[in-house]
Amino acid sequence: MSRNNDFDFSKDLDIDVNVDLDFDVDVDVDVKIDKDIDIDIYSDVDIHGNTAELTLDAEAIGHNTLVDAVVSVLTMDDLSSISLSVISATD
């Protein structure tokens, strides 16, 4: 008994692929910087009389910023003094 195993096959395929991709990403970054700064300053000043000098730059960049500086200056015969309080913050 003999069999004929020959056959023809044809198929047309139309495929539509729709992909909706939603994902959430949470990134937590924790940076810790430990700095040890040691500064030695040597000053040899020869002033006749009293002097007090102040240079100030306080800056806050960003949203909801705050910069506040309070300065008190006192100069007398035997004393020259400047006191300063500065706050600089941003949200």
LONUKE-910020 format. One line per field, with one value per residue (C-alpha): residue in three letters; x, y, z. Coordinates in steps of 0.1 Angstrom, whole numbers, always signed. Layout:
residuo c(ALA;...)
X c(X;...)
Y c(Y;...)
Z c(Z;...)
//
This chain:
residuo c(MET;SER;ARG;ASN;ASN;ASP;PHE;ASP;PHE;SER;LYS;ASP;LEU;ASP;ILE;ASP;VAL;ASN;VAL;ASP;LEU;ASP;PHE;ASP;VAL;ASP;VAL;ASP;VAL;ASP;VAL;LYS;ILE;ASP;LYS;ASP;ILE;ASP;ILE;ASP;ILE;TYR;SER;ASP;VAL;ASP;ILE;HIS;GLY;ASN;THR;ALA;GLU;LEU;THR;LEU;ASP;ALA;GLU;ALA;ILE;GLY;HIS;ASN;THR;LEU;VAL;ASP;ALA;VAL;VAL;SER;VAL;LEU;THR;MET;ASP;ASP;LEU;SER;SER;ILE;SER;LEU;SER;VAL;ILE;SER;ALA;THR;ASP)
X c(+0;+15;+6;+11;+24;+27;+5;+4;-3;-9;-19;-22;-17;-26;-13;-18;+1;-8;+14;+5;+33;+30;+55;+65;+100;+110;+146;+160;+194;+212;+245;+265;+296;+319;+345;+372;+387;+416;+427;+456;+458;+488;+484;+509;+491;+505;+477;+479;+444;+413;+397;+369;+360;+332;+326;+293;+277;+246;+227;+198;+189;+158;+121;+109;+142;+152;+182;+185;+216;+218;+249;+260;+291;+307;+337;+352;+386;+398;+375;+364;+338;+315;+289;+270;+242;+233;+205;+204;+179;+160;+132)
Y c(+0;+32;+66;+100;+124;+155;+185;+222;+247;+285;+310;+348;+364;+400;+408;+441;+446;+473;+477;+500;+503;+521;+519;+538;+543;+554;+564;+570;+586;+590;+609;+613;+634;+636;+664;+672;+706;+719;+754;+771;+809;+829;+867;+894;+927;+961;+986;+1019;+1027;+1006;+990;+967;+953;+931;+914;+896;+875;+855;+839;+814;+801;+780;+782;+796;+812;+831;+853;+874;+892;+912;+933;+952;+975;+991;+1013;+1032;+1045;+1011;+987;+980;+952;+937;+911;+893;+867;+853;+829;+816;+788;+774;+748)
Z c(+0;-10;+3;-13;+14;-8;+1;-6;+22;+20;+47;+47;+81;+91;+125;+144;+176;+201;+232;+261;+285;+319;+346;+377;+389;+424;+429;+463;+465;+498;+496;+527;+525;+555;+552;+577;+569;+589;+581;+598;+594;+604;+603;+612;+611;+621;+624;+642;+654;+651;+621;+613;+579;+566;+533;+528;+501;+510;+481;+479;+444;+438;+447;+480;+490;+521;+526;+558;+572;+604;+610;+641;+639;+670;+668;+698;+708;+720;+701;+665;+663;+637;+645;+617;+615;+581;+570;+535;+527;+497;+494)
//
